[in-house]
Amino acid sequence: MSAIPLEIASATDVGLVRKINEDYLFVMPEQGIVALADGMGGHLAGEVAAEVAVEVAVEELRHAQRFADMDTMQCLMHIGEAVERANQSVFTLAQSKEELTGMGTTLVLALFHDDRIFYAHVGDSRIYLLRNGKLMQLTRDHSLIQEVLDHGIFPNRGEAKEAGVGENVLTRSLGFTLEINVDVNEASVCEDDLFLFCSDGLTGPVKETTIQQLMGREELPLQSRARALVQAAKDGGGRDNISLVLARPILPLT
């Protein structure tokens, strides 16, 4: 297996309400690695949790040659273990310092190899794929509102919100327990695919139809599309930190 290099555009913004940006992202375009986290906790604690989670997880993946002889199941196990180690690091650090008690973070982590993307996530940060003009959400939120929808308690997100179900209540995140259940998956990578990694500071105020439209503006370079997405979140209220990565795989010519 060999890494797929990526064309990357990224953006992060504190938003219009928060004073501190507790999101953290990191990319290694030549190695096909993308990671993004949305931290939470007391003063600076969320920022610490997000940075530690990303750096530990990426360190587990950065030696891409480890994947050379792995099959699909081994790759999925390895990327899941990278997130588990990130969780252990955040949890251990939170226990060691009083000012970091209760900190946690979401995490999305991806590795592009051969013609596949292998990805893992915990929390409500998301990965999307834009293919042939259609936007698809690859991850599924670990949140209370998603859980009540999955159980059919409400027919749609709007009615759940009207009933008082909070969108930002997580059912799973890194740092709160030593053991964590990590969702792992993989998908094909095709020519002209465009992937979006983002915190809920984007998906909260911006409709998916708008995200699809802005991602699909082929007349604009990727960085301009990234800035447009951030501005859309601000136009929608911008109450949270806003972070995103746009990643276009650079596939070999056939």
N, C-alpha and C positions, 0 to 999 in steps of 0.2 A: 504494500500500500504506500501511496505517496500523498503528501499534503497538497491541497488545492490552494494556491495563493488567492488573495482577495483584494478587490478594489474596495476601499473603505472610506466612509464619511461618518464622522461622529460629532455629537453636540451634547453639551450638558449645561443646564441653566438653573439657578437657584429658584426661579419663579418669581411671582409677584408678592408672595406673602411670607415665605420662610426667610430666615436670616442666615441659615447655614445650609449648604448643599451636602446632603448625606448620601447621595448617589455616588457610585464609583464604577468606572468602566475601564477596560484594558483590551487592547487588540494586538495580535501578532500576525499581520497580513500575510507574510511569507510562509508562516507555519499553519495558516488556516484556523487560527484560534480567536474566539471572541468571548468575552465575559462581561457581565453587567450585574450590578447589585444595587439594591435600594435599602439603605440602613434605617434602623429605628432605635430609639432609646433616649436617654437623657442627654445633657449638654455634651456634644461631640461624640457620644458613645455610638450613635448610629453610623457616623462617619468612619469611626474605627472599625466597626463590625463589617461594613461593606468593603473597606480596603483590605482587611485581613482575609476575608472570604475569597475575594477575587485573586489576590496574590498567591494564596495557598493553592487554590484550585488550578490556576494557570501553571504554577510551578510543577504540578503533577502531570501536566500535559505537554509542557514546552519541549521535551525531548521527543520529537515526533517519530523518530526511528523506532521507538518502543512499539509502535503500531504496525510496523512493517509485516510482521508475521501473524498478526491477530486476525481472527475471523470476526464476523459481525457481533456475536454474543460477547466475545472477549473485549471488543471495543466499547460496547455498552457498559459492561461491568467496570471497565477501567475509568470511564468518564463519571460513572456513578460514584465510584470510590473516591475520585477527586473531590466531588462535592461533599461526601461524607467526611473526608479529612478537613475540608474547609470548615464544616460545622463543628468538628471537634476542636479546632483551633479557636474559633470564636467563643465556643462554650467555655473552654479552659481559661481563656483570657478574661472573660466576663466574671468568672469565679475568683480570679486572682486579684482583682482591683475593685475596690468598693465603688469608685466613680463610674465603672463600666457595668455594674450589676444590671441585669435586665436588658442588655443590648441584644439586638438581633438584626437579621437582614434577609432579604430575598436573594436569589441568585439564579441567573441563567448562564449556562456554559455550553459552548459548542466547538466542535472540531470538524473541519471539512477535510475529507480524505477520499481519494479516488473520485467516485461519482456519488458520494454520500455525504450527508451531514449527520453527525452523531451529536446528540444534545441531551442535557440534563437540566432540571430546574426544580426549585423549591420556592413557593410563594406566588405572588401575583405579577411579577415582572414577566414579560411575554416575548415569544418569538413568532414572527409572522413571515409568510412567504407570499410574494407577489409573482405569479406565474401566468403568462398570457393574459395580463390585465385583471386577473382575479386574485383577491386577497384572501389568504387562508391563515387562520390562527393555528400554529403547531402545538403550542402548550395549552394546558388547561389550568386555570387559576386555582390555587389552594386558598380559597376564601369562603367566608360564610355565605355570601350571596350566591356564589357558584354552587355551593353545596345544597342550598334550599332549592335552587333551580334544578339540579340533578335529581333531587328527590321528588320533583313535581309539586312542591308546596305552593309555588307560584308559577304561572304560565310564562312569565317573561321578567326581565330585569327591571323594567319600569314599575311593574306592580309590586315587586319585592321591595324596591326603594321606597315607594309610597307607603308601604306597611311598616317602614322603619328599619329594614335590614341594611346595615351599613356596608358600603362597598369596600371599605378599607380594613375590615376585620379579617385577619388571616387565620386559617386553620392549620397552617404549617409554615415554619420559617426556620432559618438557621440560628443557632446560638442559645436556644432555650432548654434543650435537652441534649444529652451526650449522644443519643442515637436518633437518627432522622431517616424518614422514608423519602427517598429521592426518586422522582419520576425520570426515566430515561427512555429515549426513543431514537429513531433514525428515519431519514427520508432521502429520496433521490435528489440529485442536483442536476439540473438541465441548463442548457444554454439560455442566457438572458434572464435567469432567475434573479430575483432581488430579495434579500432577507432583511428583516427589521428586528432588532433587539431593543426593548424599551422598558422603562419603568412606568408605573401607573400614573405618573405625572403627565404622561402623554395620552394614555388610553382613557383616563378618567374624563377629561374635558373635551376630547376630540372623537367624533364618531368614526367608525371604521370606514364608512363611505368616503369621508374626507381624507383619512390616511391613505386609502387606496388611490384616490385621485392625485394626491401630492406625490406619493411614491412613483406613480406612473408617468410623471411629467418628463418624458424622454428628452425634451428640448433643453432641460436643465442639467448641469452636472450634479453628481450625488451630493456634494457639500451644500449646494443651494437648496436641494430638496430637504436635507437635514435641517437647515435653518428655517425653511418654510414650515416644517412640522413643529419645531419649537415655537415659532410664532403663532401657529394655530392653537397650541396649548395655552399660550399666554392670552390670546384673544378669547379663549373659552374660560378665562378666570385665573389660570396659572397658580392655583393655590398650593401646589406641591412642587418639589424639585422635578425637573424635566430632563431626562437623559435618554439618548438613543444612539444606536449604531446601524448604519446601512451597509450591507455587505453584499457585493456582487462577486460570485466565484469567477475566476479567470480560468476557463476550461481550455485544455490544449486543442489546437485546431486539428480536425480530422480530415 
